[in-house]
Amino acid sequence: MIDTHCHLYLDEFKTDIEEVIARAQLAGVHKFYLPAIDSAEIEHLLSLEARFPSSCYAMMGLHPCSVKENYLQELAIVKAWLTKRKFVAVGEIGLDFYWDKTFALQQYEAFKTQIELSIKYNLPIVIHSRNAMQETIDVVKEFVSVGVRGIFHCFGGTLKNANEIIDAGFYLGIGGVLTYKKSGLAEVLEHIDLKYMVLETDAPYLTPVPFRGNRNESGYLKYIVEELALIKNISTQEVIAITTANAEKIFGI
């Protein structure tokens, strides 16, 4: 299995990251894709990748919740890093209007700028969208003709949203929300082919049932697999095979 989205470099894992990775590997998770947040976390992100170079892979980008007064400085840092070395994706980027819309226009600018960078460097993007699903999809549509590609991380939208995302050539990132009974995500995914999905945890966030309320970790990916297998009435091995192949395709493994 591949965890296409996890923040294993954050403080929540500072004291036991080796055990967390060992547990994940024991559970069958062998690759961990690490989205960036902002400049405050870059050192931790790259340090974890350096410690586990055969399993941890860094992205570079500015999270929409980190788009503040200094967003141009933050974008300049992202641009500088993309010139220095290879990253697996530009992410996580997007729009988030859940907490605050003060910097909504700046979020749009940062999102579009980073999509342009992904095209320049021929990298996929990993999208964060909260309380802004249609707005995010509409931005992506502007760049489909020039080859934008990637993943809508933590997908939790409608069937219409899902089909628009798929039509744009993107994958759906499926994580712990799938195990939440009131999310309605299972009912949507019944109608979506697995060939459009990848697995993720968003660790330490969005912990699946039966561990909801505790810190999430990559080893819990198996609970997402089990839920998808039930929804699709297929084996867990088939879910793993298809979603892993999808992840390998999008990240060019």
Secondary structure, 3 states (H helix, E strand, C coil): CEECCCCCCCHHHCCCHHHHHHHHHHCCCCEEEECCCCHHHHHHHHHHHHHCCCCEEECECCCHHHCCCCHHHHHHHHHHHHHHCCCCCEEEEEEECCCCCCCHHHHHHHHHHHHHHHHHCCCCEEEEEECCHHHHHHHHHCCHHHCCCEEECCCCCCHHHHHHHHHCCEEEEECHHHHCHHHCHHHHHCCCCHHHEEECCCCCCCCCCCCCCCCCCHHHHHHHHHHHHHHHCCCHHHHHHHHHHHHHHHHCC
